[in-house]
């Protein structure tokens, strides 16, 4: 015969703990406690019919509005942070573009015309040439040593 054991686990106990995410907490609250709301709330509408058109203070709308305002403020704060990061990135891009077009880019120092350099920049370029000459000499010496 086939296995006659249970096909499901049955009712399981879950650990009750604080739900950190506000949206998840509100959804689980409405599912667990069959909470419903409307504008105005269902309770206030029922009280109007039962009590003969007596105004009842309804805090549901203010609670929801407060929650929406908190969420909107968080989104605005994140937007402002991203905007400031983009502004900083654009400034960096402008500086780099200016360096490349003016010939200050350190990776292409040899393309800068010598007559457009200041004395300090001429000295820096001279030191770059000396480093390059040393590298050529080291490479040439290694080639000679390996061939002999």
C-alpha positions as CSV (number, residue, x, y, z in Angstrom):
1,X,0.0,0.0,0.0
2,X,1.0,3.6,-0.5
3,X,2.3,5.9,2.3
4,X,-0.7,7.0,4.5
5,X,1.2,9.6,6.4
6,X,0.1,13.2,6.7
7,X,0.5,15.3,3.5
8,X,0.8,18.6,5.4
9,X,2.5,19.7,8.5
10,X,-0.8,20.9,10.0
11,X,-1.1,24.0,12.2
12,X,2.4,25.3,13.1
13,X,3.3,27.6,16.0
14,X,5.2,30.7,14.8
15,X,7.5,32.8,16.9
16,X,5.9,36.1,17.7
17,X,8.4,38.9,17.4
18,X,8.6,42.5,16.3
19,X,8.3,43.0,12.6
20,X,10.9,45.7,11.6
21,X,9.5,46.8,8.2
22,X,6.6,49.2,8.7
23,X,4.8,48.0,5.5
24,X,5.1,44.3,6.5
25,X,3.9,45.1,10.0
26,X,0.8,46.9,8.7
27,X,-0.1,44.1,6.3
28,X,0.4,41.4,8.9
29,X,-1.7,43.4,11.4
30,X,-4.6,43.7,8.9
31,X,-4.4,40.0,8.1
32,X,-4.1,38.7,11.7
33,X,-6.8,40.9,13.3
34,X,-9.1,41.3,10.2
35,X,-8.5,45.1,10.5
36,X,-10.4,47.2,7.9
37,X,-10.4,50.9,7.4
38,X,-12.1,53.3,5.2
39,X,-12.5,57.1,5.1
40,X,-14.5,57.6,7.3
41,X,-13.9,54.4,9.2
42,X,-16.4,51.5,9.2
43,X,-16.9,52.0,13.0
44,X,-17.8,55.7,12.6
45,X,-20.3,54.9,9.9
46,X,-21.9,52.2,12.0
47,X,-22.0,54.5,15.0
48,X,-23.7,57.2,12.9
49,X,-26.5,54.8,12.0
50,X,-26.8,53.3,15.5
51,X,-26.5,56.6,17.5
52,X,-28.6,58.8,15.2
53,X,-26.1,60.9,13.2
54,X,-23.7,61.7,16.1
55,X,-20.3,62.9,15.0
56,X,-17.6,60.5,16.1
57,X,-13.9,61.5,16.2
58,X,-12.0,59.4,13.6
59,X,-8.3,59.1,14.1
60,X,-7.7,56.6,11.3
61,X,-7.2,59.2,8.7
62,X,-4.6,61.2,10.8
63,X,-2.6,58.0,11.5
64,X,-2.5,57.1,7.9
65,X,-1.5,60.6,6.9
66,X,1.3,60.7,9.5
67,X,2.6,57.4,8.2
68,X,2.5,58.7,4.6
69,X,4.3,61.9,5.6
70,X,7.1,59.9,7.3
71,X,7.5,57.8,4.2
72,X,7.5,60.9,1.9
73,X,10.1,62.6,4.1
74,X,12.4,59.5,3.9
75,X,12.1,59.5,0.1
76,X,12.8,63.2,-0.1
77,X,15.9,62.7,2.1
78,X,17.2,59.8,-0.1
79,X,16.5,61.9,-3.2
80,X,18.5,64.8,-1.8
81,X,21.4,62.5,-0.9
82,X,21.5,61.0,-4.4
83,X,21.3,64.5,-5.9
84,X,24.2,65.7,-3.9
85,X,26.3,62.7,-4.9
86,X,25.4,63.3,-8.5
87,X,26.4,67.0,-8.2
88,X,29.8,66.0,-6.7
89,X,30.3,63.4,-9.5
90,X,29.5,66.0,-12.1
91,X,32.0,68.5,-10.6
92,X,34.7,65.8,-10.6
93,X,33.9,65.0,-14.2
94,X,34.2,68.7,-15.1
95,X,37.6,69.0,-13.4
96,X,38.9,65.8,-15.1
97,X,37.6,67.0,-18.5
98,X,39.4,70.4,-18.0
99,X,42.6,68.7,-17.0
100,X,42.5,66.5,-20.1
101,X,41.8,69.4,-22.5
102,X,44.5,71.6,-20.8
103,X,47.1,68.9,-21.0
104,X,47.6,68.6,-17.3
105,X,46.6,64.9,-17.4
106,X,49.4,63.1,-15.7
107,X,49.0,60.0,-18.0
108,X,49.7,62.1,-21.2
109,X,52.3,64.5,-19.9
110,X,54.5,64.2,-22.9
111,X,51.8,65.8,-25.3
112,X,51.9,69.2,-23.5
113,X,53.7,71.8,-25.5
114,X,56.8,72.9,-23.6
115,X,56.3,76.7,-24.3
116,X,53.0,76.6,-22.4
117,X,54.5,75.2,-19.2
118,X,55.4,77.2,-16.1
119,X,58.9,76.7,-14.6
120,X,57.5,74.3,-12.0
121,X,55.7,72.3,-14.7
122,X,58.9,72.2,-16.8
123,X,60.8,70.8,-13.9
124,X,58.2,68.1,-13.3
125,X,58.3,67.2,-17.0
126,X,62.1,67.1,-16.8
127,X,61.9,64.7,-13.9
128,X,59.4,62.5,-15.9
129,X,61.8,62.4,-18.8
130,X,64.6,61.3,-16.4
131,X,62.5,58.5,-15.0
132,X,61.7,57.4,-18.5
133,X,65.3,57.5,-19.4
134,X,66.2,55.4,-16.3
135,X,63.5,52.8,-17.3
136,X,64.9,52.6,-20.8
137,X,68.4,52.1,-19.4
138,X,67.3,49.4,-17.0
139,X,65.3,47.6,-19.7
140,X,68.3,47.8,-22.1
141,X,70.7,46.5,-19.5
142,X,68.4,43.5,-18.8
143,X,68.2,42.7,-22.6
144,X,71.9,42.8,-22.9
145,X,72.4,40.6,-19.8
146,X,69.9,38.0,-21.0
147,X,71.4,37.8,-24.5
148,X,75.0,37.3,-23.4
